[in-house]
Amino acid sequence: MQTPLTLSQLQQQVKATLAERFALPLWVVAEVAELKVNYSGHCYLELIEKGASDGVPKAQARAVIWRSHYPRIASYFESTTGQRLEAGMQLLVKATVTYHELYGFSLQISDIDASYTLGEMERKRQETIARLKAEGVWEMNQTLPLPLVVQRIAILSSSKAAGYQDFYQELSQSPYRFHTDLFEAVMQGEAAESSLISALGEVAERIDDYDVVVIIRGGGSTSDLNCFNSYRLCSHIAQFPLPVLTGIGHDKDQSVADLVAHTALKTPTAVAGWLVDRMQQIEGWLDGAALTLHDASLNLTRNHLLRLERNEEEIKNLSRRLIDLQRSRLEQYALRLPEECGRLLRREGERIRHLESLTESHSPSRILRLGFSVTRLAGRAIRTAEEAPSGSTLEIELAEGHITATTK
């Protein structure tokens, strides 16, 4: 049986083996899970490696940058990348493997390759761009129609941000009325991505209240703005149902959020100026439309007046012609009236004479002259013998004279 080792003996052997095997520093790629600068000036880190498919940590180690190296490394890294060392970064570090009987395995970092971090950031940025394009959402927000008048604005920012104050002041100084609602959001650091997505969700619940969404913040380092290259946030912006305007305040490069937004401007003040300029353009258009309407109204009125004048003259001419025509007819009737009256009188005279002749032919006197007589009983003409009983006194009227007779 092999002689057993004490725990300290085993750890000393491990320490010696690691010291022999890794005598020289190594370049190691890892992600910073935690970072803390001690009051003493030492920087303590927790490094991890995540699985490519599921993002679950597959390796973990403690690391330290001693205060003798940390100021130089941190200063160079920030000046090169434009961002401070912080959790979530992918680093390429030069480290020495160490082992301590009490504290176990750790790495002592003596240098960091800043260019690797820059490249990693750009790689992730390009991955975000490629993924959004592959999903077909890259230009979705850019193709949304912008309302003609943009006055109702949902703002994603921090109320304490100088950029928000600049934006609000610029709008307040304009002669136009804007309705703005601030949706508070964290604008930098690890919490920024989730905070901004949550704020977009709040705006989406009131989507009918707004014309556009404005995302603004002041300037900052590259790391401060790195959340605006994240896939999740940029995917939400690209597919948001309202036009999104950005004024993130980074003069060097455009973030992916700027690229997928409807309109990207450099600063919050520039966004406010763009909104004011748009209102001025609309006002100018309205002034021009009002002038055009005024001129069109004058032309229309003038044309109708001319038409009325032409119609008035035409009515006068028609009236004169109609009066002349009626006068001519009256004159013709006046000329024909005596002749027609004479003809009518002659015709009526003939008819009267005919009626007279007819009447004369049926008169009682004429009938009596033909040999007829009228027999009356008590002054009443009788027609049958039965009407005159025997002994009646009758009056017989002849054409000339009367006879009194008694019936038997």
TORSE-36325 format. One line per field, with one value per residue: residue number from 1; residue in one letter; x, y, z of N, C-alpha, C in turn. Coordinates in steps of 0.02 Angstrom, whole numbers. Each point is the difference from the previous one (the first is absolute). Last residue first. Layout:
% residues N
num = [NUM:...]
residuo = [A:...]
nu = [X:...]
nv = [Y:...]
nw = [Z:...]
cau = [X:...]
cav = [Y:...]
caw = [Z:...]
cu = [X:...]
cv = [Y:...]
cw = [Z:...]
***
This chain:
% residues 408
num = [408:407:406:405:404:403:402:401:400:399:398:397:396:395:394:393:392:391:390:389:388:387:386:385:384:383:382:381:380:379:378:377:376:375:374:373:372:371:370:369:368:367:366:365:364:363:362:361:360:359:358:357:356:355:354:353:352:351:350:349:348:347:346:345:344:343:342:341:340:339:338:337:336:335:334:333:332:331:330:329:328:327:326:325:324:323:322:321:320:319:318:317:316:315:314:313:312:311:310:309:308:307:306:305:304:303:302:301:300:299:298:297:296:295:294:293:292:291:290:289:288:287:286:285:284:283:282:281:280:279:278:277:276:275:274:273:272:271:270:269:268:267:266:265:264:263:262:261:260:259:258:257:256:255:254:253:252:251:250:249:248:247:246:245:244:243:242:241:240:239:238:237:236:235:234:233:232:231:230:229:228:227:226:225:224:223:222:221:220:219:218:217:216:215:214:213:212:211:210:209:208:207:206:205:204:203:202:201:200:199:198:197:196:195:194:193:192:191:190:189:188:187:186:185:184:183:182:181:180:179:178:177:176:175:174:173:172:171:170:169:168:167:166:165:164:163:162:161:160:159:158:157:156:155:154:153:152:151:150:149:148:147:146:145:144:143:142:141:140:139:138:137:136:135:134:133:132:131:130:129:128:127:126:125:124:123:122:121:120:119:118:117:116:115:114:113:112:111:110:109:108:107:106:105:104:103:102:101:100:99:98:97:96:95:94:93:92:91:90:89:88:87:86:85:84:83:82:81:80:79:78:77:76:75:74:73:72:71:70:69:68:67:66:65:64:63:62:61:60:59:58:57:56:55:54:53:52:51:50:49:48:47:46:45:44:43:42:41:40:39:38:37:36:35:34:33:32:31:30:29:28:27:26:25:24:23:22:21:20:19:18:17:16:15:14:13:12:11:10:9:8:7:6:5:4:3:2:1]
residuo = [K:T:T:A:T:I:H:G:E:A:L:E:I:E:L:T:S:G:S:P:A:E:E:A:T:R:I:A:R:G:A:L:R:T:V:S:F:G:L:R:L:I:R:S:P:S:H:S:E:T:L:S:E:L:H:R:I:R:E:G:E:R:R:L:L:R:G:C:E:E:P:L:R:L:A:Y:Q:E:L:R:S:R:Q:L:D:I:L:R:R:S:L:N:K:I:E:E:E:N:R:E:L:R:L:L:H:N:R:T:L:N:L:S:A:D:H:L:T:L:A:A:G:D:L:W:G:E:I:Q:Q:M:R:D:V:L:W:G:A:V:A:T:P:T:K:L:A:T:H:A:V:L:D:A:V:S:Q:D:K:D:H:G:I:G:T:L:V:P:L:P:F:Q:A:I:H:S:C:L:R:Y:S:N:F:C:N:L:D:S:T:S:G:G:G:R:I:I:V:V:V:D:Y:D:D:I:R:E:A:V:E:G:L:A:S:I:L:S:S:E:A:A:E:G:Q:M:V:A:E:F:L:D:T:H:F:R:Y:P:S:Q:S:L:E:Q:Y:F:D:Q:Y:G:A:A:K:S:S:S:L:I:A:I:R:Q:V:V:L:P:L:P:L:T:Q:N:M:E:W:V:G:E:A:K:L:R:A:I:T:E:Q:R:K:R:E:M:E:G:L:T:Y:S:A:D:I:D:S:I:Q:L:S:F:G:Y:L:E:H:Y:T:V:T:A:K:V:L:L:Q:M:G:A:E:L:R:Q:G:T:T:S:E:F:Y:S:A:I:R:P:Y:H:S:R:W:I:V:A:R:A:Q:A:K:P:V:G:D:S:A:G:K:E:I:L:E:L:Y:C:H:G:S:Y:N:V:K:L:E:A:V:E:A:V:V:W:L:P:L:A:F:R:E:A:L:T:A:K:V:Q:Q:Q:L:Q:S:L:T:L:P:T:Q:M]
nu = [-8583:113:53:138:117:215:177:209:165:140:-120:-117:-203:-130:-217:-174:-156:-149:72:259:268:214:13:71:254:176:-10:48:-89:-152:-229:-12:76:132:113:73:78:69:192:56:58:225:140:-2:128:267:204:131:132:210:180:100:148:216:152:102:184:210:119:120:211:186:87:138:226:150:82:176:217:113:95:208:233:182:90:144:224:133:78:193:206:83:115:227:152:64:168:223:105:82:206:193:65:110:229:145:49:156:228:89:53:205:189:36:102:234:119:20:165:222:63:51:212:177:22:96:234:112:10:161:218:43:35:213:160:-4:104:231:77:4:187:191:14:78:233:129:18:162:222:74:77:190:77:-181:-183:-245:-131:121:183:232:67:44:208:195:193:221:130:-110:-202:-221:-247:-236:-212:-268:-215:-272:-189:-58:218:197:237:79:39:197:197:50:94:229:203:125:-24:105:214:81:149:223:133:-1:-133:-213:-257:-258:-261:-212:-275:-243:-255:-227:-196:-180:-72:116:31:95:228:169:105:173:216:137:123:204:185:111:149:221:152:139:242:124:-102:-205:-251:-250:-276:-177:-154:-145:-115:-103:11:-18:132:171:247:138:-19:120:224:43:-5:193:185:-9:53:227:120:-90:-152:-208:11:-98:-167:-252:-221:-186:-168:-20:30:-123:-30:52:130:35:151:201:195:-7:56:216:126:-87:30:166:233:105:64:198:210:77:96:221:171:70:147:226:118:87:198:202:96:120:221:171:111:144:134:164:87:-135:-44:-163:-80:-83:7:-6:141:222:84:94:14:74:1:-62:-115:-231:-237:-286:-279:-212:-160:48:197:193:-7:8:86:206:232:41:-42:163:197:-9:0:208:150:-51:33:204:81:-162:-89:-170:-130:-195:-147:-174:-156:-162:-188:-256:-207:-116:-66:134:244:106:155:185:124:110:32:159:130:203:141:47:-87:-235:-114:-141:-137:-173:-115:-44:150:125:204:249:286:290:229:259:188:53:-135:41:98:-133:-174:53:28:-192:-104:92:-57:-204:-6:70:-149:-158:108:71:75:121:-32:-12]
nv = [3335:271:265:251:244:134:199:136:-22:-182:-148:-119:-65:-83:-119:-128:-224:-197:-251:-57:1:-108:-193:12:80:159:268:245:203:169:-72:-144:8:-39:74:-42:-9:44:136:188:-36:-36:185:107:-91:-54:-93:87:183:-39:-37:187:117:-81:56:208:21:-65:149:168:-53:12:212:94:-71:98:209:5:-43:178:160:-64:-16:152:-11:-183:22:117:-116:-132:106:39:-174:-29:145:-50:-162:66:112:-130:-109:124:28:-177:-24:127:-84:-175:54:70:-166:-109:106:-28:-198:-15:98:-122:-166:70:47:-182:-98:101:-53:-207:-17:76:-144:-172:54:1:-207:-95:73:-98:-208:0:41:-179:-138:70:-51:-213:-34:78:-137:-167:60:16:-197:-119:-89:-108:-163:-139:-197:-208:-160:62:81:-159:-107:173:179:164:191:156:-19:32:-64:13:-102:-94:-155:-77:-183:-228:-173:-145:49:24:-193:-117:80:-64:-215:-41:171:214:188:-13:102:226:58:-57:147:242:228:214:54:-65:-106:-91:9:-47:71:70:-40:-97:-232:-190:-114:-203:-9:107:-119:-149:85:15:-191:-38:118:-86:-183:51:109:-80:-25:229:243:129:-39:98:116:152:233:177:230:181:256:245:230:175:-45:-61:-208:-191:-25:-77:-233:-127:7:-130:-228:-61:-22:-170:-91:-116:-206:-143:-27:102:71:179:152:154:9:-15:-114:-261:-221:-267:-228:-133:-39:-179:-220:-106:-198:-238:-240:-181:11:202:27:-108:100:176:-58:-75:159:91:-126:15:187:-6:-117:108:141:-102:-62:160:50:-155:-28:-77:-97:-184:-241:-214:-246:-223:-65:58:-84:-73:103:69:114:98:217:171:187:33:75:20:90:97:40:137:177:214:210:148:78:-103:54:107:-131:-162:74:46:-183:-107:106:-2:-212:-118:-10:-84:-248:-187:-256:-227:-262:-180:-202:-135:-66:147:72:54:-132:-71:10:-9:121:95:180:147:204:184:232:197:191:181:40:-23:-162:-85:-179:-161:-239:-143:-15:-155:-111:-112:11:-31:-28:-21:-151:-204:-226:-229:-13:68:-144:-180:42:16:-199:-108:78:-70:-205:0:73:-154:-228:-254:-281:-228:-234:-273]
nw = [-3878:35:-67:-67:-117:-132:-124:-166:-187:-4:170:236:184:239:148:187:72:0:-18:30:-34:5:-142:-227:-46:33:123:147:159:85:20:-183:-279:-257:-250:-277:-289:-226:-78:129:227:52:26:207:183:-38:-115:-179:69:98:-140:-94:135:21:-165:15:142:-79:-135:109:89:-141:-41:164:8:-148:57:155:-76:-100:146:112:-84:45:216:48:-55:149:188:-23:15:214:109:-53:101:219:29:-33:178:175:-27:41:225:104:-35:131:213:17:1:204:156:-22:88:227:71:-9:178:200:8:37:221:138:-17:116:228:54:-1:189:184:-5:67:229:100:-15:153:211:22:32:216:150:-6:118:229:61:-6:182:189:-8:42:222:106:-144:-217:-172:-161:-70:-18:117:10:26:216:166:2:27:-80:30:78:159:193:126:-37:-126:-178:-72:-114:-74:35:54:47:-46:9:224:130:-38:98:225:32:-66:58:8:146:217:42:82:178:-49:-126:104:16:-24:26:-42:-99:-177:-83:-155:-114:-26:205:141:-45:96:231:79:-70:129:169:-61:-29:189:64:-104:82:189:-26:-71:154:194:19:-61:-56:-16:141:38:1:-130:-62:-167:-143:-204:-124:-153:-102:-46:121:189:121:-82:64:219:44:-54:145:194:-17:1:203:192:170:-35:-174:-217:-226:-89:-171:-118:-178:-182:-286:-259:-196:39:-75:-81:-28:-47:137:158:-77:-86:73:20:-88:61:-43:62:223:67:-52:139:207:1:-7:205:128:-53:76:217:29:-56:159:170:-45:15:207:170:243:236:202:185:134:96:135:183:259:249:185:-65:-234:-268:-275:-266:-171:-224:-190:-158:-141:9:9:161:181:230:15:-60:-161:-236:-216:-99:48:209:193:64:108:231:152:50:150:232:121:90:226:154:-58:-89:-24:1:-7:-122:-156:-214:-126:-14:-157:-213:-209:-195:28:251:186:196:192:236:195:153:131:58:171:152:232:44:-179:-220:-170:-178:-139:-180:-236:-194:-167:-115:6:-14:160:147:119:108:12:48:217:181:60:140:229:132:67:182:212:90:115:222:165:84:71:-56:-7:-90:-127:-17]
cau = [-60:5:-22:-41:-23:-67:-12:-61:-30:50:18:40:41:23:68:7:54:-27:-58:-63:-56:12:-19:-71:-42:28:-12:-3:54:64:15:-54:14:-62:15:-29:-7:-66:-2:-13:-71:-36:10:-38:-72:-41:-33:-33:-60:-50:-21:-40:-63:-40:-21:-54:-60:-27:-29:-61:-51:-17:-37:-66:-39:-16:-50:-63:-26:-22:-61:-60:-46:-19:-38:-68:-34:-15:-56:-60:-15:-28:-69:-39:-10:-48:-65:-24:-18:-62:-55:-10:-28:-71:-36:-6:-45:-69:-18:-9:-64:-53:-2:-27:-73:-29:4:-50:-65:-10:-9:-66:-49:2:-25:-73:-27:7:-50:-66:-5:-4:-68:-44:11:-30:-73:-16:8:-58:-56:6:-21:-72:-32:4:-48:-67:-12:-16:-69:-8:58:35:54:42:-29:-51:-67:-7:-5:-65:-49:-18:-72:-30:49:20:66:55:38:50:53:53:46:67:4:-51:-48:-69:-14:-4:-61:-56:-5:-25:-68:-50:-24:20:-36:-66:3:-47:-64:-32:-24:51:31:58:58:46:52:48:66:39:67:18:62:10:-43:26:-36:-67:-42:-24:-47:-62:-34:-30:-59:-51:-25:-39:-65:-35:-29:-73:-31:15:67:28:72:38:66:1:64:-3:52:-21:13:-21:-50:-67:-29:16:-37:-70:-3:8:-61:-55:14:-12:-73:-28:7:49:60:-17:2:61:36:73:19:65:-9:-5:27:14:14:-58:4:-15:-64:-52:17:-17:-71:-28:48:-29:-43:-69:-22:-12:-59:-58:-14:-22:-66:-46:-13:-39:-69:-26:-19:-58:-55:-20:-30:-66:-44:-23:-59:3:-62:-13:51:0:25:43:-16:24:-8:-45:-64:-28:13:-40:24:-39:43:-6:64:45:59:69:41:48:-32:-29:-60:-4:32:-44:-52:-66:0:19:-53:-59:12:4:-68:-42:26:-9:-68:-15:60:-1:28:49:15:59:12:62:0:63:33:72:11:22:-49:-70:-18:-11:-68:-7:-39:0:-24:-46:-17:-62:0:23:73:25:5:64:-1:61:-1:-64:0:-48:-53:-63:-62:-56:-38:-69:-4:49:-18:-33:47:55:-25:-12:65:29:-38:19:67:-7:-29:52:48:-31:-44:22:-49:-3:39:-42]
cav = [-42:-71:-43:-59:-31:-30:-51:1:65:48:-11:55:-25:59:0:58:46:61:30:-37:47:57:-19:12:-57:-38:-71:-36:-49:32:39:-10:9:-6:-18:43:-31:-30:-60:22:17:-64:-30:39:-19:45:-38:-57:23:16:-63:-34:37:-18:-70:1:28:-52:-53:27:-2:-71:-23:31:-31:-68:6:20:-59:-47:25:0:-52:7:62:-13:-42:42:42:-42:-14:62:5:-53:19:55:-29:-38:47:34:-46:-9:62:3:-47:30:58:-25:-26:57:33:-43:8:67:-4:-38:42:54:-31:-18:62:27:-41:17:69:-2:-32:49:53:-26:-4:69:24:-33:31:67:-8:-19:60:41:-33:14:69:4:-33:45:54:-30:-7:67:16:21:-7:64:4:59:37:49:-30:-26:55:33:-38:-63:-12:-55:-39:31:-29:44:-34:52:-8:48:12:23:72:23:40:-24:-12:65:35:-37:22:69:3:-28:-66:-48:17:-33:-67:-5:28:-50:-55:-44:-45:-37:41:3:51:-28:30:-15:-29:1:31:67:48:17:64:-6:-41:43:47:-36:-7:65:7:-44:30:59:-22:-38:43:3:-65:-55:-28:14:1:-59:-6:-68:-33:-42:-48:-38:-71:-37:-51:31:7:66:52:-1:18:72:32:-14:38:71:9:-2:67:5:33:69:11:31:-49:7:-42:-33:-42:40:-40:44:65:45:49:69:24:5:54:64:5:63:54:56:43:-8:-67:-2:41:-36:-56:26:29:-57:-27:50:-6:-65:9:43:-40:-47:40:21:-59:-8:42:20:-14:41:51:34:67:28:68:21:-40:35:20:-55:11:-45:-7:-48:-53:-18:-34:22:-42:25:-56:7:-11:-66:-14:-72:-22:-26:49:-26:-36:47:48:-33:-17:62:30:-42:2:67:18:-4:22:73:35:46:62:34:66:9:60:6:-66:-2:-23:56:15:-11:38:-44:-25:-18:-58:-14:-69:-18:-71:-14:-63:13:-1:65:5:31:43:41:50:-9:25:54:-12:33:-37:42:-25:25:63:46:66:-7:-27:49:55:-24:-8:66:31:-34:24:65:-7:-29:53:46:47:70:53:40:62:60]
caw = [8:-20:56:-18:63:-3:49:38:4:-24:-69:-28:-55:-36:-26:-43:17:30:-34:8:-5:45:68:8:-15:-56:8:-64:-6:-10:61:47:71:38:69:51:66:6:-42:-69:-6:0:-67:-49:0:42:53:-31:-36:52:29:-51:-6:59:-9:-50:33:44:-41:-30:52:11:-58:2:53:-23:-53:32:33:-51:-34:42:-20:-70:-6:25:-50:-58:17:-1:-70:-28:24:-31:-70:0:17:-58:-54:20:-10:-72:-27:21:-42:-67:5:5:-65:-45:17:-26:-73:-13:8:-55:-60:7:-7:-70:-38:16:-36:-72:-8:8:-60:-54:13:-17:-73:-25:14:-48:-65:4:-4:-68:-41:12:-35:-72:-9:10:-58:-57:12:-8:-72:-26:19:70:42:4:49:-12:-56:17:-11:-68:-48:13:-38:32:10:-37:-39:-63:-13:18:53:11:49:-12:55:-20:-10:-47:38:-11:-71:-35:23:-30:-70:-3:28:-46:19:-52:-60:2:-28:-55:22:43:-42:-27:48:-24:-17:57:5:48:-2:61:-6:-71:-22:30:-34:-66:-12:31:-44:-55:30:12:-66:-15:43:-29:-61:19:25:-52:-51:7:-12:45:-9:-66:11:-18:32:26:13:60:14:59:-2:59:-12:1:-67:-28:36:-20:-71:-5:24:-46:-61:16:5:-67:-29:-54:25:16:72:25:41:7:56:1:59:61:55:58:-29:-3:53:-20:28:-51:-47:31:17:-24:-1:40:-41:24:-17:-73:-13:25:-44:-65:10:8:-67:-36:26:-23:-69:-1:24:-53:-53:24:-2:-69:-12:-70:-36:-60:-6:-65:12:-51:-21:-66:-59:-47:30:40:71:42:70:39:29:71:10:54:-12:4:-22:-55:-64:-10:38:15:61:52:15:-18:-64:-54:-10:-27:-70:-38:-6:-43:-69:-29:-18:-72:-35:-6:58:-29:35:-28:29:38:42:38:-2:15:70:42:52:-19:-60:-57:-10:-71:-19:-72:-7:-53:4:-38:-39:-68:-1:25:72:17:58:5:54:33:68:11:49:-17:14:-22:-57:-8:-35:28:-24:-65:-49:-8:-39:-68:-33:-9:-54:-62:-17:-31:-67:-43:-17:-48:33:3:-10:61:-5:0]
cu = [23:-65:0:-18:-48:-13:-72:-6:-67:-27:53:20:35:47:14:73:3:54:-26:-58:-65:-58:9:-22:-72:-45:24:-10:-8:59:70:19:-63:17:-65:18:-33:-10:-67:-3:-17:-75:-39:6:-40:-73:-44:-38:-39:-66:-54:-27:-47:-67:-45:-27:-59:-64:-33:-36:-66:-56:-23:-43:-71:-43:-22:-57:-66:-31:-27:-62:-66:-54:-23:-43:-72:-36:-21:-62:-63:-21:-35:-73:-43:-16:-54:-69:-27:-23:-66:-59:-15:-33:-74:-40:-11:-50:-73:-21:-13:-68:-56:-5:-32:-75:-32:-2:-56:-70:-14:-14:-70:-52:-3:-31:-77:-30:2:-54:-68:-7:-8:-72:-46:9:-35:-75:-16:3:-64:-57:3:-26:-76:-33:-1:-53:-68:-15:-22:-74:-14:53:33:52:44:-26:-55:-70:-16:-11:-69:-49:-10:-75:-34:42:22:69:62:44:45:52:54:42:70:-4:-50:-51:-73:-20:-8:-66:-57:-11:-29:-70:-57:-28:22:-40:-67:-6:-53:-68:-36:-32:53:28:57:59:41:59:44:69:27:67:9:59:9:-42:16:-41:-71:-48:-29:-54:-66:-36:-36:-64:-54:-31:-45:-70:-42:-34:-76:-40:10:71:34:73:34:70:-12:67:-14:52:-25:12:-15:-56:-69:-29:11:-39:-72:-5:4:-63:-57:11:-17:-75:-29:2:53:61:-14:-2:66:26:76:9:61:-5:0:22:18:20:-60:3:-13:-67:-55:12:-18:-73:-30:43:-31:-49:-72:-27:-17:-65:-63:-21:-29:-72:-47:-19:-46:-73:-29:-26:-65:-60:-26:-36:-70:-46:-27:-65:8:-67:-10:52:9:21:49:-21:28:-8:-50:-68:-36:21:-47:31:-44:50:5:65:54:50:72:36:46:-35:-25:-62:-5:41:-48:-55:-70:-3:16:-55:-62:10:1:-69:-46:22:-7:-67:-11:61:3:27:49:11:63:3:65:-1:68:26:75:10:20:-50:-74:-25:-2:-68:6:-40:-8:-22:-55:-12:-68:6:29:75:25:0:70:-8:66:-9:-71:1:-46:-53:-60:-64:-53:-31:-73:-5:45:-16:-31:49:55:-24:-9:66:29:-37:24:68:-4:-26:55:49:-28:-48:30:-48:-10:43]
cv = [-71:-35:-72:-39:-56:-30:-26:-59:-7:69:49:-21:60:-27:66:5:57:50:60:38:-39:49:58:-15:17:-58:-35:-73:-39:-48:29:35:-12:4:1:-26:49:-35:-36:-59:20:13:-64:-30:38:-19:44:-41:-58:20:11:-65:-35:35:-21:-71:0:25:-53:-52:28:-7:-72:-24:27:-35:-68:6:15:-61:-49:28:4:-51:11:63:-15:-40:45:42:-42:-10:63:4:-51:22:54:-29:-37:48:32:-46:-7:63:1:-45:32:57:-25:-22:60:31:-41:13:69:-3:-35:44:52:-30:-15:64:26:-39:20:69:-2:-28:53:52:-25:1:72:25:-30:36:67:-8:-15:64:40:-31:20:70:4:-29:49:54:-31:-3:69:11:12:-5:68:3:58:35:50:-28:-26:58:29:-37:-67:-2:-52:-46:22:-29:40:-22:62:-8:49:17:18:76:32:41:-18:-10:66:33:-35:22:71:10:-23:-69:-40:14:-36:-71:-10:24:-52:-55:-41:-45:-44:43:-10:47:-32:30:-18:-35:-5:38:71:52:26:63:-7:-39:46:46:-38:-1:66:5:-43:33:60:-19:-38:38:4:-62:-56:-26:4:10:-65:-13:-69:-36:-39:-56:-32:-74:-39:-52:31:10:69:57:1:24:76:38:-8:44:73:10:2:71:10:40:73:-1:31:-55:0:-40:-47:-42:44:-44:50:69:46:47:72:22:11:58:68:11:68:63:58:45:-12:-68:0:38:-38:-57:25:25:-60:-26:49:-9:-65:9:41:-42:-45:42:19:-61:-10:37:26:-21:44:55:35:70:23:72:33:-35:28:18:-54:12:-46:-5:-45:-55:-15:-40:25:-53:25:-65:4:-4:-69:-12:-76:-24:-24:52:-19:-34:49:51:-31:-13:62:33:-39:3:71:32:0:28:75:41:41:65:30:70:3:65:1:-71:-3:-19:57:24:-5:39:-46:-31:-12:-63:-11:-73:-16:-75:-9:-63:14:4:69:12:27:47:38:51:-9:20:60:-18:43:-42:52:-26:23:69:53:68:0:-24:52:57:-22:-4:68:29:-33:29:67:-8:-25:54:48:40:69:58:41:62]
cw = [8:13:-25:63:-19:68:-9:47:35:3:-20:-70:-31:-54:-35:-21:-50:19:40:-33:5:-1:49:71:13:-21:-63:14:-64:-7:-5:64:39:73:38:68:46:66:8:-47:-72:-9:-6:-69:-54:-4:44:51:-29:-32:52:28:-49:-2:56:-13:-50:33:44:-42:-26:51:9:-58:2:52:-24:-52:33:31:-52:-34:38:-20:-72:-7:21:-54:-58:16:-6:-73:-27:21:-36:-72:-1:13:-60:-54:17:-14:-74:-27:17:-46:-68:4:0:-69:-45:15:-30:-75:-11:5:-60:-62:5:-12:-73:-39:13:-39:-73:-9:3:-65:-56:10:-23:-76:-24:9:-53:-67:1:-10:-73:-41:9:-40:-75:-12:5:-62:-58:9:-14:-75:-26:16:74:54:-4:56:-20:-64:15:-13:-70:-48:10:-46:33:12:-44:-44:-69:-9:19:57:1:54:-22:61:-25:-9:-48:38:-12:-73:-37:20:-37:-72:-6:27:-46:15:-61:-63:0:-29:-53:24:42:-42:-34:54:-25:-21:63:3:54:-10:69:-11:-75:-31:26:-36:-70:-11:28:-45:-54:30:8:-68:-15:40:-33:-61:17:23:-51:-57:1:-16:50:-10:-68:20:-20:26:28:6:64:10:64:-12:65:-7:5:-70:-30:32:-25:-72:-7:20:-50:-62:13:-1:-70:-29:-54:24:14:76:20:45:4:64:4:63:63:58:55:-27:-4:61:-23:28:-52:-48:29:20:-18:-4:37:-38:20:-21:-74:-15:21:-46:-67:9:3:-69:-36:23:-29:-72:0:21:-56:-52:22:-7:-70:-17:-71:-31:-61:-1:-68:21:-53:-14:-64:-67:-51:30:41:72:38:69:43:18:74:-1:48:-23:-6:-15:-59:-67:-16:43:6:59:53:10:-22:-68:-56:-16:-32:-75:-43:-12:-47:-73:-29:-19:-76:-35:-13:58:-42:39:-31:28:38:38:35:0:13:73:46:52:-16:-60:-60:-8:-75:-14:-75:7:-51:-1:-34:-42:-69:-1:21:75:14:59:0:55:29:74:5:51:-19:4:-19:-64:-6:-32:30:-31:-70:-52:-13:-45:-72:-38:-17:-61:-64:-18:-35:-72:-45:-21:-54:42:8:-12:64:0]
***
